[in-house]
Amino acid sequence: MVSTTDITVWIVSGLVTIGIGWSKYSKYKAREKMVRDFAAMDPQLREKLLNRLQPDLQMEIRQELMKRFRLKTEI
């Protein structure tokens, strides 16, 4: 027999799961947009802005630019 507590727990866990999934998806889309914006920039401006980012994010964006757009960036 299923009680109301069981149903409540399943609903709450489903909502948490949806929230986590949506968060990961929006992070992915934002990162994707950022990489495309960097690819469209002038190389000097791209380097200037990349140097302002955190080192781990900077490296990840540089790798994506090289992998997907074959753009070389200064390190």
N, C-alpha and C positions, 0 to 999 in steps of 0.2 A: 504494500500500500504506500502511496506517495503522500507525504504530508505537505503542508504549506511551507514549512521550513525548508524542505528539500527544493521546492519550486523556487523559493526566494533565493536560496544559495545558487541555484543554476542560473537564474536571471542575473544576479549580481556578477557572477563569474563571467557570464556571456558579455555583459556590458564592459567589464574590465578588459576582456580579450579584444573587443571591438575598439576600445580606446587605445590600447597598445598598438594594435594593427594600424589604426589611423595615424598615430604618432609616427610610426616607422615609415609609412607611406609618404606623409607630408615632409619628413626629413629627407627622404630619397628624392622627391620632386624638387625641393629647394636646392639640394646639392646639384641636381641635374641642371637646373636653371642657372646656377652660379657658374658651372663649368662651361655652359654654352655662352654665357655673357663674357667670360674670360677669353674664350676662343674668338669672339668677334672683336675684341679690343685691339688697339694699337700695341705692339710688343713692349714699348717702353712703359706705357701706362699699365699694362698687365703686370710687368715686373714690379713696378712701384706698389701696386695694390696687393700683389701676392706677398711681398715682403712685410706688409702690415698684418698679415694673418698669423694665427697660431702655427707653430712649426708642423704639427701633425696634420692639420687641415691643409696647410700650404703644400706639403709633400703629396697628400692625396690628390689635390687638384692638379698638381704638376704631372703626376702619373696618369691621370685621366686625360689630360690634354695631349700627352705623348701617345697614349694608347689609342684614343678615339679619333683625334684630329691630326696626329702626326706633327704636332707643334712642339718645337724645342724651346725650353725655357732655361734661363740662367739660374744656376744654383749657387 
